Amino acid sequence: MLVYTSEPLKKGMEITGPIKAEIWASSSAKDTDFVVKITDVYLNGYSQTVTSPLSGILRARYRESESSPKLLEPEKVYKFTINLMYASHVFKAGHRIRCSVTSSYFPHIDRNPNTGHPFGQDTELSSATQIIYHNEKYPSNIIFPLIPR
């Protein structure tokens, strides 16, 4: 799991509406999952869930279409757009925004054996290495619907 945590916010920030993650990543596998969760980190370290991981899930083979799956070319960099559904939340001044990215949320979602085979037919599991990019060429980011205050 990768965890990104912002610096403390200088002023409060309200978000209301659809949230999405744009993740530039590569994988050693032909198929894998990406799960993104946003939390509000309080001054005392408590982390409150803002978006449910059950809404921020993308199985890589469905990155372009749910009806026409396409396997990954291992090690190739792709842009994955992950919809985190809707939220309405105020991050208070001094709080931090945390984004967690992982490739599994078992047992809440089916495990992905990373083989690219049809589901329910695998007798093997394959470990996968994911690389998340966040640079000028591959600017992974979270898009929040900001409400002016």
C-alpha positions as CSV (number, residue, x, y, z in Angstrom):
1,M,0.0,0.0,0.0
2,L,1.2,3.5,-0.8
3,V,0.1,6.3,1.5
4,Y,0.3,10.0,0.6
5,T,-0.4,12.5,3.3
6,S,-0.5,16.3,2.7
7,E,1.0,19.0,4.8
8,P,-1.4,20.5,7.3
9,L,-4.0,22.7,5.6
10,K,-3.5,26.4,6.2
11,K,-7.3,27.0,5.8
12,G,-10.4,24.8,5.7
13,M,-11.4,23.2,2.4
14,E,-14.9,22.0,1.5
15,I,-15.5,19.3,-1.2
16,T,-18.9,18.4,-2.5
17,G,-19.5,16.3,-5.6
18,P,-17.7,13.6,-7.6
19,I,-14.1,12.8,-6.7
20,K,-11.8,11.0,-9.0
21,A,-8.2,9.7,-9.0
22,E,-6.1,9.8,-12.1
23,I,-3.3,7.3,-11.5
24,W,-0.4,6.8,-13.9
25,A,0.9,3.3,-13.2
26,S,2.6,0.2,-14.6
27,S,2.3,-3.4,-13.5
28,S,4.3,-6.5,-13.9
29,A,1.0,-8.3,-14.3
30,K,-1.5,-8.7,-17.2
31,D,-4.3,-7.6,-14.9
32,T,-4.4,-6.1,-11.4
33,D,-6.6,-4.0,-9.2
34,F,-6.2,-0.4,-8.0
35,V,-8.1,0.7,-4.9
36,V,-8.0,4.4,-3.7
37,K,-9.3,5.8,-0.4
38,I,-9.3,9.4,0.9
39,T,-9.3,10.2,4.6
40,D,-9.2,13.3,6.7
41,V,-6.3,13.2,9.2
42,Y,-7.2,15.1,12.4
43,L,-4.6,17.0,14.6
44,N,-4.5,14.0,17.0
45,G,-3.7,11.5,14.2
46,Y,-7.2,10.1,13.9
47,S,-8.0,9.3,10.2
48,Q,-11.7,9.6,9.2
49,T,-12.8,8.0,6.0
50,V,-14.1,10.4,3.4
51,T,-14.5,8.0,0.4
52,S,-15.3,4.4,0.7
53,P,-12.8,2.0,-0.8
54,L,-15.7,0.1,-2.2
55,S,-16.3,3.0,-4.5
56,G,-12.7,3.6,-5.5
57,I,-11.9,0.3,-7.2
58,L,-10.7,-0.3,-10.7
59,R,-9.8,-3.7,-12.2
60,A,-7.2,-2.8,-14.8
61,R,-8.7,-4.9,-17.6
62,Y,-11.8,-2.6,-17.4
63,R,-9.8,0.7,-17.5
64,E,-11.3,1.6,-20.9
65,S,-14.6,-0.3,-20.9
66,E,-16.6,-2.7,-18.7
67,S,-17.9,-4.5,-21.8
68,S,-14.6,-4.8,-23.7
69,P,-11.9,-5.8,-21.3
70,K,-8.2,-5.3,-22.3
71,L,-5.3,-6.9,-20.5
72,L,-2.3,-4.9,-19.6
73,E,1.1,-5.0,-21.4
74,P,3.4,-5.6,-18.4
75,E,5.7,-2.7,-17.5
76,K,3.8,-0.3,-19.8
77,V,2.6,2.9,-18.2
78,Y,-1.2,3.5,-18.3
79,K,-3.5,6.2,-17.1
80,F,-6.2,4.8,-14.8
81,T,-9.2,7.0,-13.9
82,I,-10.8,5.8,-10.7
83,N,-14.2,7.2,-9.7
84,L,-14.5,7.6,-6.0
85,M,-18.2,8.5,-6.2
86,Y,-19.6,11.5,-4.4
87,A,-18.7,13.0,-1.1
88,S,-19.4,16.2,0.9
89,H,-16.8,16.9,3.5
90,V,-15.0,19.9,5.1
91,F,-11.3,19.4,5.9
92,K,-10.6,21.8,8.7
93,A,-7.5,24.0,9.0
94,G,-4.6,22.1,10.4
95,H,-6.0,18.7,9.2
96,R,-4.2,16.7,6.5
97,I,-5.6,14.9,3.4
98,R,-4.5,11.3,3.1
99,C,-4.7,9.2,-0.1
100,S,-4.1,5.4,0.1
101,V,-3.5,3.3,-3.0
102,T,-3.4,-0.5,-2.9
103,S,-4.0,-3.4,-5.2
104,S,-6.2,-5.5,-3.0
105,Y,-9.3,-5.1,-0.8
106,F,-9.9,-8.8,-0.1
107,P,-12.3,-10.0,1.3
108,H,-14.5,-7.0,0.4
109,I,-13.8,-7.5,-3.3
110,D,-12.8,-10.7,-5.1
111,R,-9.1,-11.3,-5.2
112,N,-7.4,-10.7,-8.5
113,P,-4.9,-13.5,-9.3
114,N,-3.1,-11.1,-11.7
115,T,-2.8,-13.7,-14.4
116,G,-5.2,-12.2,-16.9
117,H,-7.1,-15.5,-17.1
118,P,-11.0,-15.6,-17.1
119,F,-12.3,-15.2,-13.5
120,G,-13.1,-18.3,-11.5
121,Q,-10.8,-20.5,-13.7
122,D,-7.4,-19.8,-12.1
123,T,-5.5,-22.5,-10.1
124,E,-2.5,-20.2,-9.9
125,L,-1.8,-16.8,-8.3
126,S,0.8,-14.4,-9.5
127,S,2.4,-11.7,-7.4
128,A,2.4,-8.3,-9.1
129,T,4.6,-5.3,-8.7
130,Q,2.8,-1.9,-9.3
131,I,4.7,1.4,-9.8
132,I,2.7,4.6,-9.3
133,Y,4.2,7.6,-11.2
134,H,3.9,11.2,-10.0
135,N,6.1,13.4,-12.1
136,E,5.7,16.0,-14.8
137,K,5.2,13.4,-17.5
138,Y,2.9,11.2,-15.5
139,P,1.0,13.6,-13.1
140,S,-1.0,11.2,-10.9
141,N,-3.5,13.3,-8.9
142,I,-6.8,13.4,-7.1
143,I,-9.5,15.7,-8.5
144,F,-11.7,17.3,-5.8
145,P,-14.9,19.3,-6.4
146,L,-13.9,22.4,-4.3
147,I,-16.6,24.6,-3.0
148,P,-15.6,28.3,-2.5
149,R,-15.8,29.4,1.2
